[in-house]
Amino acid sequence: MWMGPALVSPQWQGWGWLWCTGMPPVPNYKLSMSVPEWLQAIQTYMKMLQYNHTGTQFFEIRKTRPLSGLMETAKEMTRESLPIKCLEAVILGIYLTNGQPSVERFPISFKTHFSGNYFHHVVLGIYCNGRYGSLGMSRRSDLMDKPLTYRTLSDLIFEFEDSYKKYLHSVKKVKIGLYVPHEPHSFQPIEWKQLVLNVSKMMRTEVRKELEKFARDMRMKILKPSSAHSPMKDRSRGKSLSPRRRQASPQRRPGEEKLCGDLRAASSV
């Protein structure tokens, strides 16, 4: 499948080796592997797919789509073995870490400013055994995967912020989503921005405080998706499924019935 595009378009030149050597094998988890080793195997697989520099996104990723649909797209990525960008890497990372309940996954998004322009980037945050790290893809090697060694969520975020400074990017906003459930058939969409911080207008002490409070709440599993509605609210907004009943006429007291009878008799005279 690779040789055809390589012959047609110059942007595919250099990728024909995949057609000759075969597609990169999808990593398989082994019981003998530690979590860091497994995450490294996943990241190595993503790097073998390569970052997509063509300007054309090969897989449609709609953030509002249910998790089950996004997992089908991830399966397609493993079949096609095409280069991917950061958003596709997040979905692929979720797919490959499914079935590992000790590994919590959540999206981390960055909005940065450089030379009069704004840029957006997203990675997959990882939490396991009291340590934070990340998986992802980027043009820059220090803006994608991070080892599972950071003691706090704020340490991980500040590491990304420091990496951005090397490229003269100033981080404007950081968005943190909720843990993604290990249920590939779930119809629940991913919560991408449960916490939004305007870090450019905050001191690092403030950012750390907000991040650690959020991380603590996530670990305690007390946060709910912002898109969720209470059942009572949903019922009040919808239409009733029960048949409508006619409003019963108010019962009249005996005195009122006698008075009405007298009036009818008088009118007939």
KOLKETOR-157088 format. One record per residue: residue in one letter; x, y, z of N, C-alpha, C in turn; residue number from 0. Coordinates in steps of 0.02 Angstrom, whole numbers, plus 50000, padded with zeros to 5 digits. Layout:
BEGIN
("a" (X Y Z) (X Y Z) (X Y Z) NUM),
...
This chain:
BEGIN
("m" (50040 49940 50000) (50000 50000 50000) (50042 50063 50000) 0),
("w" (50107 50056 50017) (50148 50116 50023) (50182 50135 49957) 1),
("m" (50197 50087 49915) (50235 50102 49855) (50196 50147 49808) 2),
("g" (50130 50137 49802) (50090 50179 49758) (50093 50252 49775) 3),
("p" (50077 50273 49837) (50081 50343 49855) (50151 50371 49848) 4),
("a" (50202 50330 49861) (50271 50355 49856) (50288 50373 49784) 5),
("l" (50259 50337 49736) (50272 50352 49666) (50232 50411 49641) 6),
("v" (50173 50422 49670) (50129 50475 49646) (50149 50542 49674) 7),
("s" (50163 50546 49739) (50174 50610 49772) (50243 50613 49804) 8),
("p" (50281 50667 49793) (50347 50672 49823) (50346 50671 49899) 9),
("q" (50290 50693 49929) (50288 50695 50002) (50291 50626 50034) 10),
("w" (50279 50574 49993) (50281 50505 50019) (50350 50474 50008) 11),
("q" (50395 50510 49974) (50461 50482 49962) (50496 50469 50029) 12),
("g" (50529 50414 50034) (50564 50396 50096) (50523 50351 50140) 13),
("w" (50458 50343 50125) (50416 50298 50166) (50404 50231 50130) 14),
("g" (50432 50223 50071) (50422 50161 50035) (50455 50101 50069) 15),
("w" (50502 50115 50117) (50535 50061 50152) (50485 50017 50190) 16),
("l" (50429 50048 50211) (50380 50008 50248) (50349 49955 50203) 17),
("w" (50343 49972 50140) (50314 49924 50093) (50361 49864 50083) 18),
("c" (50426 49878 50089) (50475 49825 50079) (50488 49785 50143) 19),
("t" (50493 49819 50199) (50512 49785 50261) (50452 49760 50300) 20),
("g" (50392 49779 50280) (50332 49759 50317) (50311 49812 50367) 21),
("m" (50248 49809 50387) (50222 49858 50434) (50248 49843 50504) 22),
("p" (50256 49895 50545) (50280 49884 50614) (50230 49841 50652) 23),
("p" (50253 49792 50689) (50207 49748 50725) (50176 49784 50784) 24),
("v" (50112 49771 50795) (50077 49800 50853) (50103 49767 50916) 25),
("p" (50123 49806 50966) (50151 49776 51027) (50100 49733 51064) 26),
("n" (50124 49679 51092) (50082 49635 51132) (50108 49634 51204) 27),
("y" (50061 49643 51250) (50080 49644 51321) (50097 49574 51345) 28),
("k" (50151 49568 51383) (50171 49505 51413) (50172 49512 51489) 29),
("l" (50153 49459 51523) (50149 49462 51596) (50216 49478 51628) 30),
("s" (50270 49462 51594) (50336 49475 51621) (50356 49549 51616) 31),
("m" (50317 49589 51579) (50335 49659 51568) (50309 49702 51625) 32),
("s" (50351 49750 51646) (50329 49800 51694) (50289 49854 51657) 33),
("v" (50254 49895 51695) (50214 49949 51663) (50259 49996 51623) 34),
("p" (50316 50020 51651) (50359 50064 51611) (50384 50030 51546) 35),
("e" (50398 49965 51550) (50420 49930 51489) (50365 49926 51437) 36),
("w" (50303 49916 51461) (50247 49912 51416) (50234 49980 51383) 37),
("l" (50237 50033 51422) (50227 50100 51395) (50282 50117 51344) 38),
("q" (50343 50095 51358) (50398 50107 51311) (50387 50070 51246) 39),
("a" (50359 50009 51251) (50345 49971 51190) (50292 50006 51148) 40),
("i" (50241 50034 51181) (50189 50071 51145) (50218 50133 51111) 41),
("q" (50260 50170 51148) (50290 50230 51119) (50336 50214 51061) 42),
("t" (50373 50160 51067) (50417 50138 51013) (50376 50122 50950) 43),
("y" (50319 50090 50960) (50275 50075 50903) (50251 50139 50870) 44),
("m" (50231 50188 50910) (50209 50252 50881) (50265 50285 50841) 45),
("k" (50325 50282 50867) (50382 50313 50831) (50395 50276 50766) 46),
("m" (50383 50211 50764) (50392 50174 50702) (50341 50194 50650) 47),
("l" (50281 50213 50674) (50231 50239 50626) (50252 50305 50597) 48),
("q" (50292 50343 50634) (50318 50409 50616) (50266 50464 50624) 49),
("y" (50292 50524 50633) (50248 50583 50637) (50227 50604 50567) 50),
("n" (50165 50623 50560) (50137 50642 50495) (50155 50715 50480) 51),
("h" (50201 50725 50434) (50222 50793 50414) (50188 50816 50350) 52),
("t" (50141 50778 50323) (50113 50793 50257) (50064 50852 50258) 53),
("g" (50037 50867 50316) (49984 50918 50319) (49915 50890 50308) 54),
("t" (49911 50826 50293) (49847 50791 50284) (49837 50741 50340) 55),
("q" (49782 50747 50376) (49767 50700 50429) (49733 50639 50399) 56),
("f" (49762 50580 50411) (49737 50519 50379) (49676 50489 50414) 57),
("f" (49666 50505 50477) (49611 50476 50515) (49570 50531 50547) 58),
("e" (49505 50527 50537) (49460 50578 50565) (49448 50564 50639) 59),
("i" (49465 50613 50680) (49455 50607 50752) (49407 50662 50774) 60),
("r" (49347 50643 50792) (49299 50692 50820) (49296 50682 50895) 61),
("k" (49313 50734 50931) (49320 50728 51003) (49254 50711 51038) 62),
("t" (49198 50729 51007) (49133 50715 51037) (49108 50645 51023) 63),
("r" (49145 50607 50985) (49124 50540 50967) (49129 50493 51027) 64),
("p" (49085 50445 51035) (49090 50397 51090) (49156 50359 51089) 65),
("l" (49177 50337 51147) (49240 50301 51153) (49242 50240 51109) 66),
("s" (49186 50205 51103) (49184 50144 51061) (49201 50160 50989) 67),
("g" (49176 50215 50963) (49192 50235 50894) (49265 50253 50885) 68),
("l" (49293 50288 50935) (49364 50307 50931) (49409 50246 50933) 69),
("m" (49388 50195 50971) (49428 50133 50974) (49427 50097 50907) 70),
("e" (49372 50102 50870) (49370 50073 50803) (49419 50109 50757) 71),
("t" (49424 50175 50765) (49473 50213 50726) (49544 50193 50744) 72),
("a" (49556 50180 50809) (49622 50157 50830) (49640 50090 50798) 73),
("k" (49591 50045 50794) (49603 49981 50760) (49623 49992 50688) 74),
("e" (49590 50040 50656) (49606 50056 50586) (49678 50082 50581) 75),
("m" (49701 50120 50631) (49770 50144 50630) (49819 50087 50631) 76),
("t" (49805 50036 50671) (49851 49978 50674) (49850 49938 50610) 77),
("r" (49793 49938 50575) (49789 49901 50511) (49825 49939 50455) 78),
("e" (49816 50005 50453) (49843 50044 50398) (49916 50063 50408) 79),
("s" (49937 50071 50472) (50007 50089 50487) (50029 50153 50453) 80),
("l" (49984 50202 50451) (50001 50267 50422) (50031 50313 50475) 81),
("p" (50070 50363 50455) (50096 50411 50504) (50039 50448 50540) 82),
("i" (50051 50468 50601) (49999 50498 50643) (50023 50564 50673) 83),
("k" (49973 50603 50695) (49988 50666 50731) (49969 50657 50804) 84),
("c" (49972 50712 50841) (49966 50708 50914) (49897 50682 50936) 85),
("l" (49843 50706 50905) (49777 50684 50926) (49766 50610 50911) 86),
("e" (49789 50588 50854) (49783 50517 50837) (49824 50474 50884) 87),
("a" (49882 50500 50906) (49924 50463 50953) (49890 50453 51020) 88),
("v" (49852 50503 51041) (49815 50497 51104) (49764 50441 51100) 89),
("i" (49726 50439 51045) (49676 50386 51036) (49709 50318 51031) 90),
("l" (49764 50314 50995) (49800 50251 50989) (49828 50229 51056) 91),
("g" (49854 50276 51095) (49880 50260 51161) (49827 50233 51208) 92),
("i" (49767 50262 51204) (49711 50237 51244) (49694 50165 51224) 93),
("y" (49692 50153 51159) (49675 50087 51134) (49725 50034 51157) 94),
("l" (49789 50050 51153) (49841 50001 51169) (49850 49991 51244) 95),
("t" (49827 50037 51285) (49832 50029 51358) (49767 50003 51388) 96),
("n" (49717 49990 51348) (49655 49960 51374) (49670 49892 51405) 97),
("g" (49633 49876 51457) (49644 49811 51490) (49698 49812 51542) 98),
("q" (49726 49872 51556) (49776 49880 51609) (49746 49925 51662) 99),
("p" (49705 49899 51707) (49668 49941 51755) (49713 49982 51801) 100),
("s" (49775 49960 51810) (49821 49999 51854) (49848 50061 51819) 101),
("v" (49837 50065 51753) (49861 50122 51714) (49803 50169 51699) 102),
("e" (49804 50228 51729) (49753 50278 51717) (49775 50323 51661) 103),
("r" (49729 50339 51615) (49745 50381 51556) (49701 50442 51556) 104),
("f" (49729 50499 51539) (49690 50561 51535) (49723 50609 51486) 105),
("p" (49684 50648 51448) (49713 50694 51399) (49740 50758 51432) 106),
("i" (49796 50782 51406) (49827 50845 51426) (49836 50888 51364) 107),
("s" (49804 50946 51362) (49807 50990 51303) (49844 51054 51320) 108),
("f" (49881 51080 51271) (49919 51142 51280) (49901 51191 51225) 109),
("k" (49895 51254 51244) (49888 51308 51196) (49948 51354 51207) 110),
("t" (49987 51363 51154) (50049 51403 51160) (50049 51459 51109) 111),
("h" (50094 51507 51121) (50100 51565 51077) (50172 51572 51056) 112),
("f" (50181 51584 50991) (50248 51594 50964) (50244 51637 50901) 113),
("s" (50282 51689 50899) (50288 51732 50840) (50220 51754 50812) 114),
("g" (50176 51775 50857) (50112 51801 50837) (50059 51749 50821) 115),
("n" (50076 51686 50828) (50028 51632 50812) (50016 51588 50873) 116),
("y" (49958 51556 50874) (49940 51509 50928) (49944 51438 50902) 117),
("f" (49966 51393 50945) (49974 51323 50927) (49940 51279 50979) 118),
("h" (49915 51222 50956) (49880 51175 51001) (49914 51107 50997) 119),
("h" (49918 51075 51055) (49951 51010 51059) (49917 50969 51114) 120),
("v" (49918 50903 51106) (49886 50860 51156) (49928 50797 51164) 121),
("v" (49934 50774 51226) (49968 50711 51241) (49923 50670 51287) 122),
("l" (49941 50607 51296) (49903 50563 51340) (49939 50558 51407) 123),
("g" (49910 50588 51459) (49939 50583 51525) (49930 50513 51553) 124),
("i" (49979 50490 51591) (49978 50423 51621) (49990 50429 51696) 125),
("y" (49950 50392 51735) (49962 50388 51807) (49961 50315 51828) 126),
("c" (50013 50294 51863) (50017 50224 51885) (50064 50219 51945) 127),
("n" (50041 50187 51997) (50083 50174 52057) (50114 50238 52085) 128),
("g" (50075 50291 52087) (50098 50353 52117) (50145 50394 52074) 129),
("r" (50151 50378 52010) (50196 50415 51966) (50158 50436 51903) 130),
("y" (50180 50493 51875) (50149 50520 51814) (50199 50517 51756) 131),
("g" (50171 50511 51696) (50210 50513 51635) (50164 50528 51577) 132),
("s" (50186 50515 51516) (50143 50529 51458) (50164 50488 51397) 133),
("l" (50116 50482 51351) (50128 50453 51285) (50106 50504 51233) 134),
("g" (50134 50501 51173) (50112 50548 51122) (50160 50553 51063) 135),
("m" (50142 50598 51018) (50183 50611 50959) (50189 50686 50948) 136),
("s" (50247 50707 50925) (50259 50778 50911) (50318 50784 50864) 137),
("r" (50325 50843 50834) (50384 50857 50794) (50446 50860 50838) 138),
("r" (50436 50878 50902) (50491 50886 50949) (50492 50826 50997) 139),
("s" (50550 50796 51006) (50555 50736 51046) (50540 50747 51119) 140),
("d" (50547 50808 51144) (50534 50822 51215) (50464 50851 51227) 141),
("l" (50421 50846 51177) (50351 50869 51185) (50302 50812 51171) 142),
("m" (50323 50751 51186) (50279 50695 51174) (50279 50648 51234) 143),
("d" (50319 50596 51233) (50319 50549 51289) (50365 50573 51345) 144),
("k" (50343 50560 51406) (50383 50574 51466) (50384 50510 51508) 145),
("p" (50441 50495 51539) (50445 50433 51578) (50400 50435 51639) 146),
("l" (50382 50377 51663) (50336 50370 51720) (50376 50380 51785) 147),
("t" (50400 50442 51795) (50443 50457 51852) (50422 50519 51892) 148),
("y" (50372 50555 51869) (50354 50618 51901) (50307 50605 51960) 149),
("r" (50325 50633 52017) (50288 50620 52079) (50220 50654 52080) 150),
("t" (50214 50711 52047) (50151 50748 52047) (50132 50767 51976) 151),
("l" (50068 50782 51967) (50044 50805 51902) (50075 50872 51884) 152),
("s" (50083 50915 51933) (50113 50981 51919) (50185 50974 51896) 153),
("d" (50223 50926 51924) (50291 50915 51900) (50292 50897 51826) 154),
("l" (50244 50855 51805) (50240 50836 51735) (50223 50895 51691) 155),
("i" (50174 50935 51712) (50153 50993 51672) (50210 51044 51667) 156),
("f" (50245 51056 51722) (50300 51105 51721) (50357 51080 51677) 157),
("e" (50366 51014 51673) (50417 50986 51628) (50400 51002 51556) 158),
("f" (50337 50996 51537) (50316 51015 51469) (50325 51090 51458) 159),
("e" (50307 51129 51508) (50314 51202 51502) (50387 51222 51491) 160),
("d" (50432 51190 51528) (50503 51205 51519) (50528 51183 51451) 161),
("s" (50501 51127 51425) (50520 51104 51359) (50497 51153 51305) 162),
("y" (50437 51181 51314) (50412 51231 51267) (50457 51292 51265) 163),
("k" (50484 51311 51322) (50526 51371 51325) (50589 51363 51282) 164),
("k" (50612 51302 51272) (50670 51291 51229) (50657 51312 51157) 165),
("y" (50594 51311 51138) (50575 51329 51069) (50541 51397 51068) 166),
("l" (50550 51436 51121) (50524 51504 51127) (50447 51507 51124) 167),
("h" (50415 51453 51144) (50342 51451 51149) (50323 51468 51221) 168),
("s" (50275 51512 51228) (50247 51527 51295) (50180 51491 51302) 169),
("v" (50173 51452 51355) (50112 51414 51367) (50058 51461 51394) 170),
("k" (50002 51464 51359) (49947 51508 51379) (49895 51470 51420) 171),
("k" (49875 51411 51397) (49824 51373 51432) (49844 51299 51436) 172),
("v" (49823 51268 51490) (49830 51196 51498) (49762 51168 51515) 173),
("k" (49742 51115 51479) (49677 51083 51491) (49689 51010 51510) 174),
("i" (49658 50989 51565) (49665 50921 51589) (49597 50887 51586) 175),
("g" (49594 50828 51557) (49532 50790 51555) (49528 50739 51611) 176),
("l" (49474 50701 51611) (49463 50650 51662) (49494 50583 51640) 177),
("y" (49500 50537 51688) (49523 50470 51672) (49477 50439 51619) 178),
("v" (49508 50407 51570) (49470 50373 51517) (49454 50302 51541) 179),
("p" (49392 50281 51541) (49375 50214 51566) (49405 50159 51523) 180),
("h" (49420 50102 51555) (49446 50044 51519) (49389 50002 51491) 181),
("e" (49346 50034 51455) (49288 50001 51426) (49285 50020 51352) 182),
("p" (49315 49980 51309) (49319 49998 51238) (49251 50003 51203) 183),
("h" (49199 49974 51233) (49132 49976 51203) (49088 50029 51235) 184),
("s" (49118 50074 51274) (49079 50126 51307) (49054 50177 51257) 185),
("f" (48992 50200 51268) (48964 50253 51226) (48977 50322 51256) 186),
("q" (49015 50324 51310) (49032 50387 51342) (49089 50421 51304) 187),
("p" (49084 50485 51288) (49139 50519 51255) (49195 50535 51305) 188),
("i" (49254 50549 51279) (49310 50568 51321) (49299 50639 51347) 189),
("e" (49312 50649 51410) (49309 50717 51439) (49378 50749 51430) 190),
("w" (49382 50797 51384) (49446 50825 51364) (49469 50884 51407) 191),
("k" (49424 50920 51437) (49445 50982 51472) (49403 50992 51535) 192),
("q" (49411 50948 51583) (49377 50956 51647) (49408 51014 51686) 193),
("l" (49473 51024 51679) (49508 51080 51712) (49543 51122 51660) 194),
("v" (49530 51187 51660) (49562 51233 51613) (49598 51287 51653) 195),
("l" (49663 51294 51643) (49703 51342 51680) (49735 51392 51632) 196),
("n" (49724 51456 51644) (49758 51509 51607) (49827 51521 51640) 197),
("v" (49872 51476 51626) (49936 51476 51662) (49977 51538 51650) 198),
("s" (49966 51572 51594) (50005 51633 51581) (49986 51690 51627) 199),
("k" (49929 51684 51660) (49906 51736 51706) (49909 51713 51779) 200),
("m" (49943 51657 51791) (49946 51629 51859) (50019 51619 51880) 201),
("m" (50030 51623 51945) (50095 51606 51973) (50101 51530 51974) 202),
("r" (50163 51505 51973) (50172 51433 51974) (50144 51401 52038) 203),
("t" (50148 51438 52092) (50120 51412 52154) (50044 51402 52148) 204),
("e" (50011 51448 52113) (49939 51441 52102) (49924 51383 52056) 205),
("v" (49963 51377 52003) (49953 51322 51956) (49963 51255 51991) 206),
("r" (50015 51250 52031) (50029 51188 52067) (49971 51170 52114) 207),
("k" (49946 51220 52149) (49891 51209 52196) (49829 51182 52160) 208),
("e" (49812 51213 52103) (49753 51191 52065) (49763 51121 52036) 209),
("l" (49822 51108 52010) (49836 51042 51980) (49835 50987 52032) 210),
("e" (49863 51000 52091) (49865 50947 52142) (49797 50934 52171) 211),
("k" (49756 50985 52177) (49687 50974 52200) (49649 50932 52149) 212),
("f" (49657 50949 52086) (49623 50912 52033) (49648 50840 52030) 213),
("a" (49714 50830 52036) (49742 50763 52034) (49717 50721 52092) 214),
("r" (49711 50752 52151) (49686 50716 52209) (49613 50695 52199) 215),
("d" (49574 50740 52172) (49503 50723 52159) (49497 50668 52107) 216),
("m" (49541 50669 52057) (49539 50616 52006) (49556 50549 52036) 217),
("r" (49607 50548 52079) (49627 50484 52110) (49572 50457 52154) 218),
("m" (49533 50501 52185) (49478 50480 52228) (49416 50463 52188) 219),
("k" (49419 50475 52121) (49364 50459 52076) (49299 50495 52095) 220),
("i" (49306 50558 52117) (49246 50596 52136) (49225 50646 52083) 221),
("l" (49265 50652 52030) (49248 50699 51977) (49203 50665 51925) 222),
("k" (49155 50702 51899) (49109 50677 51849) (49116 50719 51786) 223),
("p" (49103 50691 51727) (49106 50730 51666) (49060 50790 51669) 224),
("s" (49084 50846 51644) (49043 50907 51645) (48983 50902 51599) 225),
("s" (48984 50855 51552) (48928 50847 51505) (48872 50805 51534) 226),
("a" (48885 50776 51593) (48833 50733 51623) (48778 50775 51652) 227),
("h" (48716 50753 51644) (48657 50786 51672) (48625 50742 51724) 228),
("s" (48595 50771 51772) (48560 50732 51823) (48497 50703 51792) 229),
("p" (48475 50643 51815) (48414 50612 51787) (48353 50657 51794) 230),
("m" (48349 50694 51851) (48291 50737 51861) (48289 50792 51809) 231),
("k" (48349 50820 51793) (48352 50873 51744) (48334 50847 51675) 232),
("d" (48357 50788 51659) (48341 50759 51593) (48266 50747 51586) 233),
("r" (48236 50723 51640) (48164 50709 51636) (48124 50774 51628) 234),
("s" (48146 50827 51661) (48108 50890 51657) (48114 50921 51588) 235),
("r" (48171 50907 51553) (48179 50937 51487) (48144 50896 51433) 236),
("g" (48133 50832 51445) (48102 50790 51394) (48026 50789 51400) 237),
("k" (47994 50752 51355) (47922 50746 51356) (47902 50682 51392) 238),
("s" (47846 50684 51425) (47822 50626 51462) (47798 50573 51413) 239),
("l" (47814 50510 51428) (47794 50455 51386) (47726 50426 51406) 240),
("s" (47701 50446 51464) (47637 50420 51487) (47581 50458 51453) 241),
("p" (47522 50425 51440) (47467 50460 51407) (47440 50516 51450) 242),
("r" (47421 50570 51417) (47393 50626 51453) (47323 50610 51479) 243),
("r" (47309 50633 51539) (47243 50624 51568) (47206 50690 51569) 244),
("r" (47141 50685 51558) (47101 50746 51563) (47097 50768 51635) 245),
("q" (47098 50833 51642) (47094 50860 51710) (47023 50850 51736) 246),
("a" (47018 50816 51792) (46952 50802 51820) (46919 50867 51844) 247),
("s" (46854 50871 51830) (46818 50931 51853) (46813 50930 51929) 248),
("p" (46819 50987 51961) (46816 50990 52034) (46748 50966 52059) 249),
("q" (46750 50927 52112) (46688 50902 52142) (46650 50959 52175) 250),
("r" (46584 50957 52165) (46543 51010 52195) (46514 50987 52262) 251),
("r" (46509 51034 52305) (46479 51019 52370) (46404 51011 52362) 252),
("p" (46370 50974 52408) (46297 50963 52402) (46258 51028 52397) 253),
("g" (46278 51079 52433) (46242 51143 52431) (46245 51175 52363) 254),
("e" (46304 51168 52330) (46312 51198 52263) (46269 51160 52213) 255),
("e" (46264 51093 52220) (46223 51055 52173) (46149 51074 52180) 256),
("k" (46125 51084 52242) (46054 51104 52252) (46041 51172 52222) 257),
("l" (46090 51219 52231) (46082 51286 52204) (46078 51284 52128) 258),
("c" (46121 51244 52097) (46120 51239 52024) (46054 51210 52000) 259),
("g" (46028 51160 52036) (45964 51131 52017) (45907 51181 52021) 260),
("d" (45907 51223 52073) (45855 51274 52079) (45860 51325 52023) 261),
("l" (45921 51344 52004) (45929 51393 51950) (45905 51365 51884) 262),
("r" (45919 51300 51870) (45896 51271 51807) (45819 51267 51807) 263),
("a" (45790 51251 51864) (45717 51248 51867) (45685 51316 51857) 264),
("a" (45718 51367 51884) (45691 51435 51877) (45695 51458 51805) 265),
("s" (45749 51439 51771) (45758 51462 51702) (45710 51428 51654) 266),
("s" (45684 51369 51673) (45638 51333 51629) (45566 51357 51636) 267),
("v" (45553 51399 51685) (45484 51424 51695) (45468 51478 51644) 268),
